[in-house]
């Protein structure tokens, strides 16, 4: 599970010890913040809202108990692990009044840190599951009310659509496997990790929950401060699926139009696209992304007649394939350069693993094999049409070591 931690302690030795302790016990937070006093801690909490705060109960400016009270009032979902001494039981009693039940007595061992952290992470996980189920049911109640229940809408928008994330799109993942439906929290974590890797997507937020109208679908509400986020969001969805599920079965993702706030038409549009998509393609054979638009919706029956895939007006979008083709063209033009999988994946906005999967799917071979094939092909042309020696040809096609080039060529 993805989680963030703030260590708030006025002793540098304690902060360093906790950071090292995380690595020793093998439970490293995805994001780690440090604060040397209560004021700095409060500023970080208000700005970053970490999942867990580890703090000394007697820290100064403000005192640990005062910090605890302030944070629990404004951010009740943040969990605390309290650092305390043997003589500070009065402070522990005060902390219990704010529903804090994880304590580490100084001096502490790695095992004690591990137990406290596991207990707290488990509490966060359970709260997330309860909150997700509750919010998911609220969403379906709003859909069933056909947008008439304004109280539910206000609650949903307060949870999802803040002023900084006012644009929304709903994505339905078709044919979601049982493992995914049973662990939507893991999908949420994958999405959060993947969006951190993509600069243009860091402000996009994903909220995943079960589709209560169908047993084999997962719903993802996507929120963003800007209206042009659809391509980035769907790319992140595909990559999250690849890292979470069997990579040979990629999903059909059906998306609504982009709206402002929680619009009742979000689900209706995505559901309409799912109905159209189900009659167009078999999910076991093809992967496609479908976007809703009135113009495209009218073209569904026409597309059945034409059976085309490269029409810019039809529902199908396959931008991933176009980028793979561009990557292959780049390799053929720059085969003599020092290029590798990580470089090409980054250049065309893929994660390395996802790029490798798509590249092999589209070309029939992996990146290394493809590059070697291009280089040997060019080397054959040099041998046939020039008087260059083996060493010079090796240099020209990107091999610094002529002996290694000869071994590859011989293969």
C-alpha positions in Angstrom: 0.0 0.0 0.0 1.3 3.5 -0.9 1.7 5.8 2.1 3.6 8.9 3.2 5.2 9.7 6.5 6.3 12.8 8.4 8.9 12.5 11.1 8.6 15.4 13.5 11.3 15.4 16.2 13.6 18.1 17.5 16.5 15.6 17.7 18.4 15.0 14.4 19.6 11.6 15.8 16.1 10.4 16.3 15.0 11.5 12.8 18.0 9.8 11.2 17.5 6.7 13.3 13.9 6.4 12.1 14.8 6.9 8.5 17.5 4.2 8.7 15.0 2.0 10.6 12.5 2.0 7.8 15.2 0.6 5.4 16.3 -2.0 8.0 12.7 -3.4 8.5 12.0 -3.3 4.8 9.0 -0.9 5.1 10.0 2.3 3.3 7.4 5.1 2.9 6.7 6.2 -0.7 7.2 9.8 0.5 9.1 10.8 3.6 9.1 14.3 5.2 11.1 15.6 8.2 10.4 18.5 10.6 12.6 19.7 13.5 9.8 21.4 15.5 6.0 21.6 15.7 5.6 24.7 13.6 7.6 23.2 10.7 5.6 20.0 11.1 2.3 21.8 11.0 3.3 23.7 7.8 4.2 20.4 6.1 1.0 18.7 7.3 -1.2 21.5 5.9 0.7 21.5 2.6 1.3 17.8 2.0 -1.2 16.0 4.3 0.9 12.9 5.0 -0.8 9.6 5.9 1.3 9.1 9.1 3.0 11.5 11.5 5.6 10.1 13.9 6.3 12.7 16.6 7.8 13.2 20.0 5.0 13.8 22.5 7.1 16.5 24.2 8.4 18.3 21.1 8.4 22.1 21.3 6.7 24.9 19.4 4.0 23.8 19.6 4.2 20.9 22.0 3.5 17.4 20.7 0.1 17.1 22.3 -0.9 20.6 20.9 0.2 19.5 17.5 -1.8 16.3 17.8 -4.9 18.2 18.8 -4.6 20.7 16.0 -4.0 18.1 13.3 -6.7 15.7 14.5 -9.2 18.6 14.4 -8.4 19.7 10.9 -7.2 16.4 9.3 -8.9 13.6 11.2 -7.7 10.9 8.8 -4.0 11.4 9.5 -2.7 8.7 11.8 -0.1 9.3 14.6 2.7 7.2 16.1 3.8 8.8 19.3 7.4 8.7 20.5 7.5 8.8 24.3 9.6 8.1 27.4 8.9 5.8 30.4 7.9 8.8 32.6 5.5 10.4 30.2 2.3 8.4 30.8 0.2 11.5 31.4 0.9 12.6 27.9 0.0 9.1 26.6 -3.4 9.4 28.3 -4.0 12.8 26.6 -3.0 11.3 23.2 -5.6 8.5 23.7 -8.3 11.1 23.8 -7.5 11.8 20.2 -7.8 8.1 19.1 -4.1 7.5 19.0 -3.1 3.9 19.9 0.4 3.5 18.4 3.3 4.3 20.7 7.1 3.7 20.6 9.0 4.0 23.9 12.5 5.5 23.7 14.9 4.0 23.2 13.3 1.8 20.6 14.3 -1.2 18.5 13.7 -1.9 14.8 11.2 -4.6 15.8 9.2 -2.1 17.8 9.2 0.4 14.9 8.1 -2.3 12.6 5.2 -3.4 14.8 3.9 0.2 15.3 4.2 0.9 11.5 2.5 -2.3 10.4 -0.4 -1.6 12.9 -0.8 2.0 11.7 -0.6 1.1 8.0 -3.2 -1.6 8.5 -5.5 1.0 10.2 -5.1 3.3 7.2 -5.8 0.4 4.7 -9.0 -0.5 6.5 -10.2 3.1 6.7 -9.5 3.5 3.0 -11.6 0.4 2.1 -14.5 1.6 4.3 -14.3 5.1 2.8 -14.1 3.8 -0.8 -17.1 1.5 -0.3 -19.1 4.3 1.3 -18.2 6.8 -1.4 -18.8 4.3 -4.1 -22.3 3.6 -2.8 -23.0 7.4 -2.6 -22.0 7.8 -6.2 -24.4 5.1 -7.3 -27.2 6.6 -5.2 -26.5 9.9 -7.0 -26.7 8.2 -10.4 -30.0 6.4 -9.4 -31.5 9.8 -8.4 -30.7 11.0 -11.9 -28.8 14.0 -10.4 -31.7 15.2 -8.3 -30.1 14.5 -4.9 -28.1 17.7 -4.5 -27.0 16.8 -1.0 -25.1 13.7 -2.3 -23.7 15.7 -5.1 -22.3 18.3 -2.7 -20.8 15.5 -0.6 -19.2 13.9 -3.6 -17.8 17.2 -4.9 -16.4 18.0 -1.5 -14.5 14.6 -1.6 -13.4 14.7 -5.2 -13.8 18.0 -7.0 -12.1 20.7 -5.1 -11.5 24.1 -6.7 -8.1 22.8 -7.9 -9.6 19.6 -9.4 -12.8 20.7 -11.0 -12.7 18.8 -14.3 -13.8 15.2 -14.2 -14.0 12.2 -16.5 -15.4 8.8 -15.7 -13.6 5.7 -17.0 -15.1 2.2 -16.9 -12.6 -0.7 -17.2 -14.4 -3.6 -19.0 -13.9 -7.2 -18.1 -12.1 -6.5 -14.8 -10.7 -9.7 -13.3 -11.8 -10.8 -9.8 -8.4 -10.1 -8.4 -8.7 -6.4 -9.4 -12.2 -6.1 -8.1 -11.1 -7.6 -4.8 -8.2 -5.2 -4.4 -9.2 -1.8 -5.9 -7.0 -0.2 -3.3 -4.0 -1.7 -5.0 -5.1 -0.2 -8.3 -5.4 3.2 -6.7 -1.8 2.9 -5.4 -0.5 1.9 -8.8 -2.2 4.9 -10.4 -0.8 7.2 -7.7 2.7 5.9 -8.3 2.5 6.0 -12.1 1.2 9.6 -12.2 4.2 10.7 -10.1 6.4 9.5 -12.9 4.7 11.7 -15.5 5.3 15.4 -15.1 2.1 16.4 -17.0 0.0 14.2 -14.8 1.1 15.0 -11.3 -2.1 17.0 -10.5 -4.5 14.3 -11.8 -6.3 12.4 -9.1 -7.8 8.9 -9.5 -10.7 7.5 -7.4 -11.5 3.8 -8.0 -14.5 1.9 -6.9 -16.7 -1.1 -7.9 -19.4 -0.8 -10.5 -22.4 -2.0 -8.6 -24.4 -2.4 -11.8 -22.0 -5.0 -13.3 -19.9 -7.7 -11.7 -17.0 -7.4 -14.2 -16.4 -3.7 -14.3 -14.3 -1.3 -12.3 -15.1 2.5 -12.3 -12.4 5.2 -12.1 -13.3 8.8 -11.5 -10.5 11.1 -12.8 -10.2 14.7 -11.6 -7.8 17.4 -12.8 -7.3 21.2 -12.6 -7.0 21.4 -16.4 -9.5 20.1 -19.0 -6.9 18.5 -21.3 -6.0 15.5 -19.2 -7.7 12.6 -21.0 -4.7 11.1 -22.9 -2.4 11.2 -19.9 -5.0 9.7 -17.6 -5.8 6.8 -19.9 -2.1 6.1 -20.5 -1.6 5.9 -16.7 -4.5 3.6 -16.4 -3.1 1.2 -19.0 0.3 1.2 -17.3 -1.3 0.5 -13.9 -3.1 -2.4 -15.4 0.0 -3.8 -16.9 1.9 -3.8 -13.6 -1.1 -5.2 -11.7 -2.5 -7.9 -14.0 -1.6 -10.4 -16.7 0.0 -8.2 -19.3 -1.3 -10.3 -22.2 -4.9 -9.3 -21.6 -5.2 -5.5 -21.7 -8.6 -3.9 -20.9 -11.1 -1.9 -22.9 -11.3 1.5 -21.2 -14.5 3.4 -21.9 -14.5 7.1 -21.1 -17.1 9.8 -20.7 -16.7 13.4 -21.9 -14.9 15.8 -19.6 -17.3 17.6 -17.3 -17.1 20.3 -14.6 -17.9 18.8 -11.2 -19.9 15.6 -10.6 -22.3 15.4 -13.5 -25.0 12.7 -13.6 -24.2 12.2 -17.3 -20.6 10.9 -16.4 -21.8 7.4 -15.9 -24.5 7.4 -18.6 -21.9 8.5 -21.2 -19.3 5.9 -20.2 -21.9 3.2 -20.0 -23.2 4.0 -23.4 -19.6 3.7 -24.8 -19.3 0.3 -23.1 -22.4 -0.9 -24.8 -21.1 0.2 -28.2 -17.6 -1.2 -27.5 -18.9 -4.6 -26.5 -20.5 -5.0 -29.9 -17.4 -3.8 -31.8 -14.5 -5.8 -30.4 -13.7 -9.0 -28.5 -11.8 -8.0 -25.4 -9.5 -11.1 -25.6 -8.2 -10.1 -29.1 -7.8 -6.3 -29.1 -7.1 -3.5 -26.8 -8.8 -0.1 -27.4 -9.7 3.1 -25.7 -13.1 4.4 -26.4 -14.1 8.1 -25.9 -17.7 9.3 -25.9 -18.9 12.0 -28.2 -22.3 12.6 -29.9 -20.6 12.6 -33.3 -18.9 9.3 -32.7 -22.0 7.7 -31.2 -23.7 8.2 -34.5 -20.9 6.5 -36.4 -21.2 3.1 -34.6 -23.5 1.4 -37.1 -21.5 2.9 -40.0 -18.3 1.6 -38.6 -19.7 -2.0 -38.4 -20.2 -1.8 -42.1 -16.7 -0.4 -43.0 -14.7 -2.3 -40.4 -12.0 0.4 -40.4 -9.7 1.1 -37.5 -7.8 4.2 -38.7 -10.7 6.6 -39.0 -10.2 9.7 -36.8 -13.9 10.1 -36.3 -14.7 6.7 -35.0 -14.8 5.8 -31.3 -11.4 3.9 -31.3 -8.3 5.6 -30.0 -4.9 3.8 -30.3 -2.3 6.5 -29.5 -0.1 3.9 -27.8 0.4 2.0 -31.0 1.3 5.2 -32.9 4.0 6.0 -30.3 5.5 2.6 -30.7 5.6 3.1 -34.5 7.3 6.4 -33.9 9.8 4.7 -31.5 10.6 2.1 -34.1 11.2 4.8 -36.7 13.4 6.7 -34.3 15.5 3.5 -33.8 15.9 3.0 -37.5 17.1 6.6 -37.9 19.4 6.7 -34.9 20.7 3.1 -34.7 24.3 4.3 -34.6 23.7 6.2 -31.3 24.0 4.9 -27.8 20.3 4.2 -27.2 18.6 1.8 -24.8 15.2 0.8 -23.6 15.0 3.3 -20.8 15.9 6.2 -23.1 13.4 5.3 -25.8 10.6 4.6 -23.2 11.2 8.0 -21.6 11.3 9.8 -24.9 7.9 8.4 -25.9 6.3 8.7 -22.4 6.2 5.1 -21.4 7.4 3.2 -18.4 10.3 0.9 -19.4 8.3 -2.3 -18.7 5.1 -1.1 -20.4 7.2 0.0 -23.4 8.9 -3.3 -23.7 5.6 -5.2 -23.6 4.0 -3.0 -26.3 7.1 -2.9 -28.5 7.3 -6.7 -28.6 3.5 -6.9 -29.2 3.7 -4.5 -32.1 7.1 -5.6 -33.7 7.3 -9.2 -32.8 10.7 -8.8 -31.1 12.1 -7.0 -28.1 14.0 -3.7 -28.2 17.5 -5.3 -28.1 16.6 -7.7 -30.9 15.1 -5.0 -33.0 18.1 -2.7 -32.6 20.5 -5.5 -33.4 18.5 -6.4 -36.5 18.6 -2.8 -37.8 22.3 -2.4 -37.1 23.2 -5.7 -38.9 20.9 -4.8 -41.8 22.8 -1.5 -42.1 26.2 -3.3 -41.7 25.3 -5.6 -44.6 24.6 -2.5 -46.8 28.0 -1.1 -45.8 29.7 -4.3 -46.6 28.0 -4.6 -50.0 28.4 -1.0 -51.2 31.5 0.4 -49.5 35.2 -0.6 -49.0 35.1 0.1 -45.2 36.8 -2.5 -43.0 35.0 -4.4 -40.2 36.2 -2.0 -37.5 34.9 1.1 -39.3 31.6 -0.6 -40.1 31.1 -1.6 -36.4 31.7 2.0 -35.4 29.2 3.3 -38.0 26.4 1.1 -36.9 26.8 1.8 -33.1 29.2 -1.0 -31.9 32.3 0.4 -30.1 33.7 -3.1 -29.8 34.4 -4.7 -33.2 34.7 -8.2 -31.7 31.3 -7.9 -30.1 29.9 -6.7 -33.4 31.4 -9.7 -35.1 29.7 -12.1 -32.6 26.4 -10.4 -33.1 26.8 -10.4 -36.9 27.7 -14.1 -36.9 24.4 -14.9 -35.0 
